[in-house]
Amino acid sequence: MKKLITLIFALGLLAFNGSNVLLAQASQNVTFRVNLMEWYDLYMANTTITFTDQAPAIQNPPPAINIASNENPVAVRVFALVLPSDSLRLTATANGNLTKGTGNDINISAISWTVASGAGFVAGALQNGSAVDAGSWTASAFHWHEGGFNFVFARDYQTQEPGTYTATVTYTLSKV
């Protein structure tokens, strides 16, 4: 008897299910949107680069020399997520010449650099108000580049008077 009641109940459910009386249904499409951004990060191990003067050769006139920065090599890291068709460019722009506040500025081009390590980084010399290439990379969506620069100051004993000179240089990583 119990089996008969169970069978009748199951048949009843099948009859109702077939007519969709008990199981109403509605559908709706949902669109998922993911906005992936471009990301950039530039890291330089030192935010102050210093040069210690050296005694000139005792001769007339003393020859100009290149003085290496105290921080050499300066580590540089470039990180970016961009479209694979985009290129990356690292530039250095000096916001003025080396000044000590009392005139007799030193042309910023007295500071230059060589590449200590890292693919894509390039050597150069600073220019007042002009962006100078310091690196470039292509053909990838993901960029992770590590390297280093060796900075030098061209010391000219005949034209550069004693003093503490400063200048600000802005390094910019951009998509081109």
Wavefront OBJ file of the C-alpha trace (Angstrom):
o trace
v 0.000 0.000 0.000
v 2.811 2.319 0.891
v 4.464 1.600 -2.481
v 1.255 2.329 -4.310
v 0.883 5.745 -2.654
v 4.505 6.597 -3.466
v 3.978 5.562 -7.097
v 0.799 7.641 -7.431
v 2.552 10.654 -5.874
v 5.540 10.312 -8.249
v 3.239 10.038 -11.291
v 1.377 13.132 -10.128
v 4.592 15.102 -9.858
v 5.603 14.058 -13.343
v 2.261 15.172 -14.716
v 2.519 18.585 -13.077
v 6.199 19.007 -14.034
v 5.429 18.315 -17.676
v 2.847 21.103 -17.698
v 5.165 23.556 -15.846
v 2.467 24.262 -13.306
v 4.792 23.846 -10.332
v 8.092 24.877 -11.950
v 7.827 28.307 -13.564
v 10.992 29.514 -15.296
v 12.444 32.874 -16.391
v 15.841 33.673 -17.951
v 17.901 36.821 -18.251
v 21.352 37.393 -19.694
v 23.933 39.188 -17.552
v 26.964 40.934 -19.047
v 30.181 40.874 -17.039
v 32.598 43.710 -17.727
v 36.177 43.790 -16.485
v 38.145 47.004 -16.973
v 41.875 46.219 -16.913
v 44.052 49.280 -16.487
v 47.530 50.102 -17.702
v 50.009 50.199 -14.833
v 53.397 51.870 -14.539
v 56.036 51.965 -11.839
v 59.529 53.414 -11.885
v 62.005 52.853 -9.078
v 65.432 54.404 -8.695
v 67.448 53.221 -5.712
v 68.777 56.700 -4.949
v 66.837 59.942 -5.057
v 69.964 62.003 -4.402
v 73.076 61.517 -6.512
v 76.272 63.090 -5.133
v 79.766 63.713 -6.474
v 82.859 64.336 -4.337
v 85.361 66.735 -5.872
v 88.889 65.515 -6.476
v 92.113 67.456 -6.241
v 93.314 68.720 -9.612
v 96.549 67.662 -11.183
v 99.211 70.192 -10.264
v 99.913 71.604 -13.702
v 98.963 74.612 -15.756
v 96.188 74.334 -16.766
v 94.808 71.420 -14.744
v 93.040 68.965 -17.065
v 89.301 68.360 -16.792
v 88.340 65.006 -15.255
v 85.224 62.861 -14.873
v 84.138 62.279 -11.280
v 82.024 59.165 -10.647
v 78.991 59.539 -8.389
v 79.271 58.184 -4.862
v 76.195 56.021 -5.407
v 77.310 54.163 -8.583
v 75.827 52.005 -9.866
v 72.340 53.387 -9.260
v 69.768 50.591 -9.543
v 66.739 51.246 -11.779
v 63.579 49.147 -12.116
v 60.845 49.606 -14.722
v 57.460 47.870 -14.395
v 54.529 48.278 -16.764
v 51.420 46.525 -18.045
v 50.435 47.897 -21.465
v 49.125 46.703 -24.798
v 51.681 44.513 -26.629
v 51.606 46.977 -29.542
v 52.710 49.845 -27.246
v 56.327 50.777 -26.560
v 57.766 52.099 -23.313
v 60.177 55.006 -22.988
v 62.217 56.138 -20.002
v 63.410 59.751 -20.161
v 65.376 62.119 -17.934
v 64.504 65.835 -18.006
v 66.623 68.376 -16.146
v 64.605 71.289 -14.801
v 67.580 73.630 -15.101
v 71.341 73.841 -14.851
v 73.385 73.089 -11.741
v 73.046 76.198 -9.547
v 74.418 77.371 -6.236
v 72.173 80.402 -6.030
v 74.785 83.087 -6.704
v 75.192 82.829 -10.462
v 77.974 81.052 -12.324
v 75.772 78.037 -13.015
v 77.256 74.843 -14.412
v 75.632 73.456 -17.541
v 73.621 70.362 -16.611
v 75.207 68.507 -19.542
v 78.249 68.123 -17.270
v 76.336 65.146 -15.822
v 76.127 62.053 -17.973
v 75.681 58.329 -17.454
v 76.620 54.967 -18.846
v 74.642 51.752 -18.534
v 75.988 49.536 -15.765
v 73.539 46.725 -16.542
v 70.152 45.937 -18.048
v 68.791 45.417 -21.541
v 67.014 48.416 -23.073
v 68.675 51.068 -20.903
v 70.773 53.622 -22.834
v 73.625 55.996 -21.981
v 73.189 59.749 -22.252
v 73.888 63.235 -20.938
v 71.400 65.586 -19.309
v 70.059 68.578 -21.267
v 68.410 71.617 -19.709
v 64.636 71.385 -20.269
v 64.831 68.552 -22.809
v 63.825 64.929 -22.321
v 66.803 62.639 -22.909
v 66.244 58.938 -23.579
v 67.406 56.630 -20.800
v 65.690 53.429 -21.988
v 63.088 51.901 -24.292
v 61.273 48.569 -24.605
v 58.805 47.008 -27.067
v 56.740 43.932 -27.959
v 55.287 42.856 -24.653
v 52.248 43.503 -22.484
v 54.206 42.813 -19.296
v 57.413 44.735 -18.690
v 59.877 44.125 -15.875
v 63.309 45.588 -16.538
v 66.088 45.965 -14.018
v 69.364 47.717 -14.628
v 71.704 50.375 -13.393
v 73.315 53.661 -14.354
v 76.833 54.918 -13.611
v 76.708 58.711 -13.331
v 79.705 60.986 -13.915
v 80.300 64.706 -13.506
v 82.664 66.456 -15.934
v 84.836 68.613 -13.675
v 86.477 71.573 -15.411
v 88.785 73.326 -12.961
v 89.182 76.381 -15.198
v 85.490 77.283 -15.511
v 83.707 75.772 -12.467
v 84.143 77.721 -9.256
v 83.951 76.079 -5.811
v 80.512 75.670 -4.221
v 77.638 73.267 -3.734
v 75.513 73.027 -6.874
v 72.120 71.358 -7.238
v 69.621 70.561 -9.963
v 66.443 68.521 -10.140
v 65.985 65.871 -12.811
v 62.667 64.161 -13.486
v 62.691 60.579 -14.742
v 59.506 59.654 -16.610
v 58.294 56.245 -17.758
v 55.695 56.588 -20.499
v 53.926 54.725 -23.262
v 54.764 55.782 -26.818
l 1 2 3 4 5 6 7 8 9 10 11 12 13 14 15 16 17 18 19 20 21 22 23 24 25 26 27 28 29 30 31 32 33 34 35 36 37 38 39 40 41 42 43 44 45 46 47 48 49 50 51 52 53 54 55 56 57 58 59 60 61 62 63 64 65 66 67 68 69 70 71 72 73 74 75 76 77 78 79 80 81 82 83 84 85 86 87 88 89 90 91 92 93 94 95 96 97 98 99 100 101 102 103 104 105 106 107 108 109 110 111 112 113 114 115 116 117 118 119 120 121 122 123 124 125 126 127 128 129 130 131 132 133 134 135 136 137 138 139 140 141 142 143 144 145 146 147 148 149 150 151 152 153 154 155 156 157 158 159 160 161 162 163 164 165 166 167 168 169 170 171 172 173 174 175 176
